[in-house]
Amino acid sequence: MFGNSTSSSSVWFCWGKRNRESVLMRPRLPTSTQCPFRLPLPLPSWPPGSGFASGKICLGEIEVSQVSTLEKIWSCNEGGKDDQGASFYKPVEIPTGYFTLGHYGQPNSSPPQGWVLVAKESTDSGKLLCECEKEILALDAPSTSVLSDHKCEQTCCARGLRPALAKPLNYNLVWSSVTWPGRQDGYAYFWLPYPSDGYKAMGIVVTNTRNKPSVEEVRCVRSDLTDSCQSNGLIWSTDTSSPKFPFCVGNIRPNHRGIEGGGVSTGTFYCSNSWIPGNSIPVACLKNIDFNHSAMPNLGQIHALVSHYGPTVFFHPDEIYFPSSVSWFFENGALLCKRGVEIPEFIATNGSNLPPGGSNDGKYWLDLPADGRSNKVKRGNLESAEVYVHVKPAFGGTFTDIAMWVFCPFNGPATAKIGLLNLPLSRIGEHVCDWEHFTLRLSNFTGELWRIYFSQHSGGEWVNTSDLEYIAGNKAVVYSSKSGHASFPRAGNFLQGDKKLGIGIRNDAARSKFSLDTSKHYKIIAAKYLSMLGANDIPSEPHWLQYMREWGPTIKYNSQAEVDKILRLLPRKLRRKIEVIFNKLPNEVLGEEGPTGPKEKNNWEGDERG
């Protein structure tokens, strides 16, 4: 079993007893010696207030709790990521009255770490009835049929008296490992719960015997309380080169995410014995139909979270273009330019003369000062730098995303890599102003950090806490790449392009004496949901955040000419391949246009781009 502690008590781990029936003449794997991951320090006691870190969240008719104490059922040492296999677990130590929705799985390439939600009927579900339903229930002895037959335009009436949770009628065997030749710990059987009409299964159940699981093992959820979901990364797969054993297991996430998305991730998984792309997912996610943000942190808790988890950002030893505060950029001569107006105007320190709202219509843009301070401003000012924090709900308010935005007055030129050859580019990648960010995702059940998103130009990656580097306590390290300021979880050279051919744009990240401690140098610029909690001390959004146009001018230079210079140095056979790779690079890398600000990005309201 494994679990992450939410108090000062130590995390414990042990393997459950083996079931002799599961051996079936197959040699077992050695007992795993891999320890479960836990954060470097126990979680503190968060400041009081609201329902944050209370251990349970009401989704309307369903109340859920997060369980990270898991018992291993089956594992294998082949297939999946890096051909290291995967392990599958069931939740244990489930709170009284709650029911399992499905099991958990993860690749063996990372230490054991994970959770699943368990659910029970909410005692507050009566408040969701419409007024006419309440009148019927107020009768001396209303029959079930009276309420079930009641018709009303309000969708809540259609629910009748059907319970939110129901046992499955049966199970369908999706796949078993009996005929799979890989190294495994006994045999595994993957079962899909078969729900009653009007209900949906939420996850797969794994057993290490051929007997079907008990219908008491899990609960299915009434369809109107669920959300559709999609695949979100592979957990494990058998050898796809052998058509005799096609089987894959994947993570799931709700289709409807972002600030307004009510979809709730359950921590379970799906599996399929078909490799046909586009297959629908046979399980669902939960939906928060009582999305009142009551489990989100209040302002005092936000400050405590940033103070406890705020990463340290390291810049490359050879970095020239550092971040600064936005106010420093404005104070040192930044200009507001307007189409058709010959003389630009200086920007007020707080950005109050920037045109608010609208869209990126090309009428306005910002530029460097034109009075000799340009080179100074380009280099930024690390002493003034701070991260700008946007706090928003994720997964229907069961998680909190703390997005930390970093502003740099200038983005430097890129370096091309072609095999062993590194070619500095004189202009490609340059643009005035650069906005980059990384995002901390925290559980609203406990306040525990689960993942960090590292933004990398047009995309990025989520990294589990078990794969992060820590500098002090539970504070992780973020590496900012040289010139381009993309974020990475570790030092190294990260290629944007074709990794197999070794062709693309370099992103060099390394630790140096240049750093920014975001746990101390930050400013909360947006937490819209706080108004829904009735908070009085809501941070006001700065004027510059409402500026939706470009933060830099369109740079007129011929990037194709620079690419052609590189191509002429190479053998003819390589030229076409390299040209195709460079043409696929995103605008954020080639950088002829100035970037827009944080609020204009689609991940301001939506989920991060994977």
C-alpha positions in Angstrom: 0.0 0.0 0.0 1.1 3.5 -0.4 -0.3 7.0 0.4 0.9 10.6 0.8 0.5 11.9 4.3 -1.5 15.1 4.9 -0.2 15.5 8.4 3.0 15.2 10.3 2.7 11.4 10.4 5.0 9.4 8.2 4.0 7.8 5.0 3.8 4.0 5.1 4.1 1.3 2.5 3.8 -2.5 2.3 2.8 -5.0 -0.2 -0.4 -7.0 0.3 -0.4 -10.8 0.7 -0.1 -12.7 -2.6 -3.0 -14.8 -3.8 -1.9 -18.3 -4.5 -4.7 -18.8 -7.0 -3.2 -16.2 -9.2 0.1 -17.9 -9.8 -1.3 -20.6 -12.2 2.2 -22.1 -12.9 3.7 -18.7 -13.9 6.8 -17.6 -12.1 6.3 -14.4 -10.0 8.3 -11.3 -10.3 10.6 -10.3 -7.5 8.9 -8.2 -4.9 9.3 -4.5 -5.9 11.7 -2.5 -3.8 10.5 0.8 -5.3 9.4 3.1 -2.5 6.3 5.2 -2.9 6.9 8.9 -3.6 6.2 11.5 -0.9 6.9 15.2 -0.8 10.1 16.1 1.0 8.2 17.6 3.9 4.8 16.8 5.5 2.0 19.3 4.7 1.5 22.2 7.1 -1.8 23.1 8.7 -3.4 25.5 6.2 -5.0 28.7 7.4 -8.7 28.2 8.3 -11.7 29.0 6.1 -14.0 27.7 3.4 -14.0 24.0 2.6 -10.5 23.8 1.2 -8.4 20.8 2.5 -11.3 19.4 4.4 -10.9 15.9 2.9 -14.3 15.9 1.1 -16.1 17.9 -1.6 -19.8 18.0 -2.4 -20.6 17.7 -6.2 -24.3 18.1 -5.7 -26.0 14.7 -5.2 -22.6 13.0 -4.7 -19.9 13.7 -2.1 -16.4 12.6 -2.9 -13.2 12.0 -1.0 -9.7 11.4 -2.3 -7.9 8.1 -1.3 -4.2 7.7 -1.9 -3.7 4.6 0.2 -3.6 1.9 -2.4 -2.9 -1.9 -2.5 -1.2 -3.5 -5.4 -3.2 -6.2 -7.3 -1.0 -7.0 -10.3 2.2 -5.8 -12.0 4.3 -6.7 -15.0 7.8 -5.7 -16.1 7.4 -5.4 -19.8 5.5 -3.1 -22.2 4.5 0.5 -21.7 6.8 3.4 -21.1 10.5 2.5 -21.5 9.3 -1.2 -21.6 9.3 -1.2 -17.8 5.7 -2.4 -17.4 3.0 -1.1 -15.0 1.3 -1.8 -11.7 -2.4 -1.7 -10.8 -3.9 -1.0 -7.4 -7.2 -0.8 -5.5 -8.0 1.8 -2.9 -8.1 0.7 0.8 -8.9 2.5 4.0 -12.0 3.9 2.4 -13.9 6.3 4.7 -17.1 4.8 6.1 -20.1 5.2 3.8 -18.0 5.8 0.7 -17.8 3.5 -2.3 -15.0 2.7 -4.9 -15.6 3.9 -8.4 -12.7 2.1 -10.0 -9.0 1.1 -9.7 -5.8 2.9 -10.3 -2.8 2.1 -12.6 0.5 3.7 -13.4 3.8 2.9 -15.3 6.7 1.4 -13.3 8.9 4.1 -14.8 7.9 6.4 -11.8 7.7 5.7 -8.1 4.2 4.6 -6.8 2.1 7.7 -6.6 -1.6 8.3 -7.2 -5.2 8.5 -5.9 -8.7 7.7 -6.8 -12.0 9.3 -5.7 -14.5 7.4 -3.6 -18.1 8.5 -3.4 -21.3 8.5 -1.4 -24.8 10.0 -1.7 -24.7 13.6 -0.5 -26.8 14.5 2.5 -27.4 17.9 0.9 -28.8 16.5 -2.4 -32.4 17.6 -1.4 -31.5 21.3 -2.0 -31.2 20.5 -5.7 -34.9 19.8 -6.0 -37.0 22.4 -7.8 -39.9 24.1 -5.9 -42.6 21.9 -7.4 -40.7 18.8 -6.4 -40.4 20.1 -2.9 -44.1 20.6 -2.7 -44.7 17.0 -3.7 -42.3 15.8 -1.1 -44.0 17.9 1.5 -47.2 15.8 1.1 -48.1 13.4 3.9 -47.2 10.3 2.0 -46.0 11.0 -1.6 -45.5 7.8 -3.6 -42.4 7.2 -5.7 -44.6 7.1 -8.8 -46.0 10.6 -8.1 -42.6 12.2 -8.1 -41.3 10.0 -11.0 -44.3 10.9 -13.2 -44.0 14.6 -12.3 -43.1 16.7 -15.4 -41.4 20.1 -15.4 -39.1 22.0 -17.7 -36.4 22.0 -14.9 -34.1 19.1 -15.6 -33.8 18.3 -11.9 -37.3 17.0 -11.9 -36.5 14.3 -14.4 -34.3 12.5 -11.8 -37.2 11.2 -9.9 -36.1 9.2 -6.9 -33.4 7.2 -8.6 -30.3 7.0 -6.4 -27.1 8.8 -7.5 -25.0 5.6 -7.0 -25.9 2.0 -8.0 -24.2 -1.4 -8.0 -23.3 -2.8 -11.4 -25.5 -5.5 -12.8 -22.5 -7.6 -13.9 -19.0 -7.3 -15.3 -17.6 -7.8 -18.8 -14.1 -9.2 -19.1 -12.1 -6.8 -21.4 -8.8 -8.7 -21.3 -6.7 -11.1 -19.3 -3.0 -11.7 -19.3 -3.2 -15.5 -19.3 -2.0 -15.8 -22.9 0.3 -12.8 -22.8 4.0 -13.9 -22.8 5.5 -11.0 -20.9 7.0 -11.1 -17.4 4.2 -10.6 -14.9 3.3 -11.1 -11.3 0.7 -13.9 -11.8 -2.2 -13.1 -14.1 -4.5 -10.1 -14.3 -8.1 -9.8 -15.4 -9.5 -6.4 -16.4 -13.2 -6.0 -15.8 -15.6 -3.3 -17.1 -18.6 -2.9 -14.8 -22.0 -3.3 -16.6 -24.3 -0.7 -15.2 -28.1 -0.5 -15.1 -29.9 1.7 -17.6 -29.4 5.3 -16.9 -26.0 4.8 -15.1 -22.4 4.8 -16.2 -19.3 2.9 -15.2 -16.5 5.2 -13.9 -13.4 2.9 -14.1 -12.0 -0.6 -14.6 -11.7 -3.2 -11.9 -8.6 -5.5 -11.9 -8.4 -8.9 -10.2 -5.6 -11.5 -10.0 -8.1 -14.4 -10.2 -10.4 -15.5 -12.9 -13.5 -15.0 -10.7 -15.6 -12.0 -11.5 -15.5 -9.2 -8.9 -18.4 -8.8 -6.5 -21.0 -6.3 -7.6 -20.3 -4.8 -4.2 -16.8 -3.9 -5.3 -17.7 -0.6 -7.1 -20.6 1.8 -7.7 -21.8 3.2 -11.0 -23.1 6.8 -11.2 -26.4 8.1 -12.6 -25.7 9.4 -16.1 -26.8 13.0 -15.5 -24.2 13.3 -12.8 -21.4 12.3 -15.1 -19.3 14.0 -17.8 -17.8 12.5 -21.0 -14.1 11.9 -20.9 -11.1 11.4 -23.2 -7.8 9.6 -23.1 -5.0 11.4 -21.4 -1.8 9.5 -21.9 -0.8 5.8 -22.0 -0.4 3.9 -18.8 0.6 0.6 -20.3 0.3 -1.4 -23.5 1.3 -4.9 -24.7 3.6 -5.3 -27.7 1.7 -3.7 -30.5 3.9 -5.4 -33.1 2.1 -8.7 -32.3 -1.6 -8.5 -33.4 -2.4 -11.5 -31.2 -2.1 -9.4 -28.0 -3.5 -5.9 -28.7 -4.3 -4.3 -25.4 -3.7 -0.8 -24.0 -4.5 1.0 -20.7 -4.8 4.8 -20.5 -5.5 7.6 -18.1 -8.7 9.6 -18.5 -9.7 13.2 -18.0 -13.0 15.1 -18.5 -13.8 16.7 -21.8 -15.1 19.8 -20.1 -12.2 21.4 -18.2 -11.0 24.9 -17.5 -12.5 27.6 -15.2 -16.1 26.9 -16.2 -15.7 23.1 -16.8 -17.6 21.0 -14.3 -15.9 17.7 -15.3 -14.2 15.9 -12.4 -11.3 13.5 -12.8 -11.8 10.3 -10.8 -8.2 9.0 -10.9 -9.3 5.8 -12.6 -8.4 4.5 -16.0 -9.9 2.8 -19.1 -8.6 -0.1 -21.1 -9.2 -1.4 -24.6 -8.4 -4.5 -26.6 -8.7 -2.6 -29.9 -6.1 -0.3 -31.4 -8.6 1.5 -33.7 -8.0 5.3 -33.3 -11.0 7.3 -32.2 -12.7 4.6 -30.2 -15.0 6.1 -27.6 -14.0 5.7 -23.9 -16.1 3.0 -22.2 -16.1 4.9 -18.9 -17.1 8.4 -17.7 -15.9 11.1 -15.4 -17.9 12.8 -12.6 -19.6 16.2 -13.0 -19.9 18.9 -10.3 -23.5 20.0 -10.7 -23.1 22.1 -7.5 -20.2 24.1 -8.7 -20.1 26.7 -5.9 -16.3 26.8 -5.4 -16.7 26.1 -1.7 -13.6 23.8 -1.8 -11.3 26.4 -3.4 -8.7 28.2 -1.2 -9.5 31.6 0.2 -7.0 34.4 -0.1 -5.1 33.6 3.1 -4.8 30.0 2.0 -3.6 31.0 -1.5 -0.7 33.0 0.1 0.1 30.0 2.3 0.2 27.7 -0.7 2.4 30.0 -2.7 4.7 30.4 0.3 4.9 26.7 0.8 5.2 25.5 -2.8 6.5 28.5 -4.8 9.3 27.1 -7.1 12.7 28.7 -7.6 13.3 29.6 -11.3 16.9 29.2 -12.5 18.2 31.0 -15.5 21.0 29.8 -17.8 24.5 30.9 -16.8 24.8 32.6 -20.3 21.4 34.3 -20.2 21.4 37.8 -21.4 17.7 38.6 -21.5 16.3 38.4 -18.0 12.8 39.0 -16.6 11.7 42.2 -14.9 8.5 43.4 -13.3 6.0 44.9 -15.7 6.1 48.2 -13.8 9.9 48.4 -14.3 9.4 47.9 -18.1 6.9 50.7 -18.1 9.0 53.0 -15.9 12.0 52.6 -18.2 10.5 54.1 -21.3 8.2 51.4 -22.8 6.1 52.8 -25.6 2.4 52.4 -26.6 2.2 52.6 -30.4 -1.0 53.2 -32.3 -1.6 52.5 -36.0 -1.8 55.7 -38.0 -0.2 57.8 -35.2 3.4 58.7 -35.8 4.5 59.6 -32.3 4.0 56.8 -29.6 3.3 57.7 -26.0 5.0 56.5 -22.8 3.2 54.0 -20.8 2.1 54.9 -17.2 3.8 52.9 -14.5 0.6 51.1 -13.7 -0.4 50.8 -17.3 -3.5 52.9 -16.9 -3.2 54.5 -20.3 -3.2 51.1 -22.1 -6.5 50.5 -24.1 -8.5 47.9 -22.2 -10.5 45.1 -23.6 -11.3 44.5 -27.2 -9.3 42.0 -29.3 -6.0 41.7 -30.9 -7.0 43.8 -33.9 -3.5 45.3 -34.8 -4.5 48.8 -33.8 -2.0 49.0 -30.9 1.3 47.4 -29.9 4.0 48.0 -27.3 7.7 48.7 -28.1 11.1 49.3 -26.5 12.1 52.9 -25.7 13.5 54.9 -28.5 15.7 57.2 -26.4 18.8 55.1 -26.0 17.5 52.9 -23.2 16.6 50.1 -25.6 19.6 47.8 -24.9 19.2 48.3 -21.1 15.5 47.4 -21.2 16.1 44.4 -23.4 18.3 42.9 -20.7 15.6 43.1 -18.1 16.0 43.6 -14.4 16.1 40.4 -12.3 16.1 42.4 -9.0 12.6 43.8 -9.8 11.2 40.5 -11.3 8.1 38.9 -9.8 5.7 36.2 -10.9 2.1 37.2 -11.6 -0.2 34.6 -10.1 -3.6 33.6 -11.5 -5.6 31.2 -9.3 -8.4 29.2 -10.9 -10.4 26.0 -10.4 -9.6 22.8 -12.2 -11.6 19.6 -12.6 -14.8 21.0 -11.4 -13.3 22.7 -8.3 -11.7 19.6 -6.9 -8.2 20.9 -7.8 -6.7 24.4 -7.8 -4.4 25.7 -10.5 -1.9 28.3 -9.5 -0.5 29.7 -12.8 2.7 31.8 -12.4 3.4 34.1 -15.3 6.9 35.5 -15.9 7.5 38.6 -17.9 10.6 39.3 -19.9 11.1 42.6 -21.9 12.9 40.7 -24.7 13.1 37.2 -26.2 16.5 36.5 -27.7 17.5 34.7 -30.9 17.4 30.9 -31.2 20.2 28.4 -31.9 19.6 25.7 -34.5 20.9 22.2 -33.9 21.6 19.9 -36.9 23.3 16.7 -35.6 26.5 17.7 -33.9 26.4 21.2 -35.5 25.1 24.2 -33.5 24.3 27.3 -35.5 23.4 30.6 -33.7 20.6 32.4 -35.6 21.0 36.2 -35.8 17.3 37.1 -35.8 15.0 34.1 -35.7 13.2 33.9 -32.4 13.7 37.5 -31.5 10.7 39.6 -30.4 9.9 42.4 -27.9 8.4 41.1 -24.7 7.9 37.5 -23.7 5.3 36.0 -21.5 6.0 32.5 -20.1 4.3 30.5 -17.3 4.3 27.4 -15.3 1.3 26.0 -13.3 1.0 24.3 -9.9 -1.9 21.9 -9.6 -3.0 21.2 -6.1 -5.6 18.9 -4.5 -8.5 20.7 -2.9 -9.1 17.7 -0.7 -5.7 18.1 1.1 -3.8 21.0 -0.3 -1.1 18.6 -1.7 0.8 19.5 -4.8 0.3 16.8 -7.5 1.8 18.1 -10.7 3.4 21.1 -12.3 2.8 22.2 -15.9 5.9 23.5 -17.7 5.0 25.8 -20.6 7.3 25.5 -23.6 6.5 27.9 -26.4 3.4 26.6 -28.1 2.8 23.7 -25.8 4.2 22.2 -22.7 4.1 19.1 -20.4 2.6 18.1 -17.0 5.2 16.6 -14.7 4.2 14.6 -11.6 5.7 15.6 -8.2 7.7 12.4 -8.1 9.6 13.5 -11.2 10.4 17.0 -10.0 13.7 18.4 -8.6 13.4 20.1 -5.1 15.5 22.9 -3.8 14.0 23.5 -0.3 11.2 21.6 1.4 8.4 21.1 -1.0 9.6 23.9 -3.3 10.4 22.6 -6.8 12.9 23.8 -9.3 12.0 25.4 -12.7 14.6 25.8 -15.3 14.2 28.7 -17.8 15.8 28.1 -21.2 18.4 30.4 -22.6 17.0 33.4 -24.6 13.6 31.8 -25.1 12.6 31.3 -21.5 10.6 28.1 -21.9 10.2 26.1 -18.7 11.7 22.7 -17.9 11.7 20.4 -14.9 15.4 19.6 -15.1 18.7 20.9 -16.6 19.8 19.8 -20.1 19.4 20.5 -23.8 15.9 20.1 -25.0 15.3 19.9 -28.8 12.3 21.4 -30.5 12.0 19.6 -33.8 12.9 16.1 -34.9 14.6 14.3 -31.9 15.4 11.2 -33.9 17.3 13.2 -36.5 18.7 15.6 -34.0 17.4 18.6 -36.0 15.6 21.6 -34.6 15.9 24.5 -32.1 17.9 24.2 -28.9 16.5 24.9 -25.5 19.4 25.0 -23.1 18.6 24.9 -19.4 21.0 24.9 -16.5 21.4 26.1 -12.9 23.3 29.3 -12.2 23.6 32.1 -9.7 20.7 33.8 -11.5 17.4 32.8 -9.9 13.9 34.0 -8.9 12.3 32.7 -5.7 8.6 32.7 -6.5 7.5 31.9 -3.0 8.7 35.4 -2.0 8.5 37.5 -5.2 4.9 37.2 -6.5 1.8 39.2 -6.9 -1.7 37.7 -7.1 -3.3 39.4 -10.2 -6.5 37.3 -10.6 -8.7 34.9 -8.6 -12.1 35.4 -10.1 -13.8 32.7 -8.1 -13.2 34.5 -4.8 -16.1 36.8 -5.5 -18.4 33.7 -5.5 -17.2 32.8 -2.0 -18.3 36.2 -0.8 -14.8 37.3 -0.1 -14.2 41.0 0.6 -10.4 41.1 0.0 -10.4 40.1 -3.7 -7.1 41.1 -5.5 -7.8 43.7 -8.1 -6.7 42.9 -11.6 -4.0 45.4 -12.8 -4.7 47.7 -15.7 -2.1 46.1 -18.0 -3.9 42.7 -17.6 -6.8 44.1 -19.5 -4.6 45.1 -22.5 -5.5 42.5 -25.2 -3.2 43.6 -28.0 0.4 42.7 -28.8 3.1 43.4 -26.4 5.6 43.9 -29.1 5.8 45.1 -32.7 5.7 42.9 -35.8 9.4 42.4 -36.7 9.9 42.6 -40.5 12.8 40.2 -41.2 13.0 37.3 -43.6 13.3 34.2 -41.4 13.3 32.1 -44.6 16.5 33.8 -45.7 18.2 32.7 -42.4 17.0 29.1 -42.9 18.3 29.2 -46.5 21.8 30.2 -45.1 21.8 27.1 -43.0 20.6 24.9 -45.8 23.4 26.0 -48.1 25.9 24.6 -45.6 24.4 21.1 -45.7 24.4 18.1 -48.0 21.6 18.3 -50.6 20.0 15.1 -49.2 19.4 16.7 -45.8 18.1 20.1 -47.0 14.5 19.0 -47.7 14.1 17.2 -44.4 15.5 20.2 -42.4 13.3 22.7 -44.3 10.2 20.6 -43.5 11.1 20.6 -39.8 11.7 24.3 -39.6 8.5 25.0 -41.4 6.6 23.1 -38.7 8.1 25.2 -35.8 5.4 27.3 -34.1 5.2 31.1 -34.4 6.3 31.4 -30.8 9.7 30.0 -31.8 10.2 31.9 -35.1 8.8 35.0 -33.4 8.2 37.7 -36.0 5.1 38.9 -34.2 4.9 40.3 -30.7 3.1 38.1 -28.2 -0.2 38.8 -26.5 -0.6 39.0 -22.7 -1.7 36.3 -20.3 -5.4 37.0 -20.5 -5.4 36.6 -24.2 -4.1 33.1 -24.0 -6.6 30.2 -24.3 -5.2 28.6 -21.2 -6.3 31.6 -19.1 -9.9 30.3 -19.1 -9.2 26.8 -20.3 -6.9 23.9 -19.4 -3.2 23.9 -20.1 -2.1 22.8 -23.6 -0.5 19.4 -23.6 
